[in-house]
């Protein structure tokens, strides 16, 4: 059995963090995502994604990490920005499309990882700089020391700059059988909003194993 967790140092620096994890052991049929798109449209009426409290909290966190908020955006901000301009998102894979739609509706970044491509425990932590990150183009990068990464026991970084960019190594494909879904929020009403997000995913995914983590209870075993 393996464990997903956030490092103690990250909890110390971001005590407001509210993460949720879901373990899904079956593929997801393509679903009607209109409801989530409509919620996102309503939230963006007369404003931009940058003004949403969920996104502002991530911008502050990125600034705390020394990243320029307009150069590196959390995944939900990037999705909302594209959606605001194009009014749609491309179809990739049923489970990714679902999580992208829910991420739009809640403005909370969601990572979807192929568990078969992760070695041992997975920890969100500050990078040493020795980790290997595989881009979607097949290039190997090394995160900067101190950068927040999703790192497994083999030293593979499955995400760079925390919620900014996932790795091609654990990207979901048609061959994927089991996925780990991670949602993370930092804003003032994160506890309630993450619970609502998890309920939405539970409804769509047939009640998978899931947990909302905390500094006092930071581990999810799968």
FENCOR-V39085 format. One record per backbone hydrogen bond with DSSP energy under -1.0 kcal/mol. CO is the residue of the C=O (numbers start at 0). NH is the residue of the N-H. If there is no record, write none. Layout:
CO & NH
CO & NH
This chain:
1 & 221
2 & 121
3 & 219
4 & 123
6 & 10
7 & 11
8 & 12
9 & 13
13 & 16
17 & 184
18 & 212
19 & 182
20 & 210
21 & 180
23 & 178
32 & 36
33 & 37
34 & 38
35 & 39
36 & 40
37 & 41
38 & 42
39 & 43
43 & 46
47 & 50
48 & 51
51 & 55
52 & 56
53 & 57
54 & 58
55 & 59
56 & 60
57 & 61
58 & 62
59 & 63
60 & 64
61 & 66
62 & 65
67 & 70
67 & 71
73 & 77
74 & 78
75 & 79
76 & 80
77 & 81
78 & 82
79 & 83
80 & 84
81 & 85
82 & 86
92 & 96
93 & 97
94 & 98
95 & 99
96 & 100
97 & 101
98 & 102
99 & 103
100 & 104
101 & 105
102 & 106
108 & 183
110 & 181
112 & 179
113 & 116
114 & 117
118 & 152
121 & 4
122 & 150
123 & 6
124 & 148
126 & 145
131 & 156
132 & 140
133 & 167
134 & 137
138 & 134
140 & 132
143 & 146
146 & 126
147 & 161
148 & 124
149 & 157
150 & 122
151 & 154
154 & 131
155 & 151
157 & 166
158 & 149
159 & 164
160 & 163
162 & 74
164 & 159
169 & 113
172 & 175
177 & 114
178 & 23
179 & 112
180 & 21
181 & 110
182 & 19
184 & 17
186 & 189
188 & 192
189 & 193
190 & 194
191 & 195
192 & 196
193 & 197
194 & 198
195 & 199
196 & 200
197 & 201
198 & 202
199 & 203
200 & 204
201 & 206
208 & 22
210 & 20
216 & 213
219 & 3
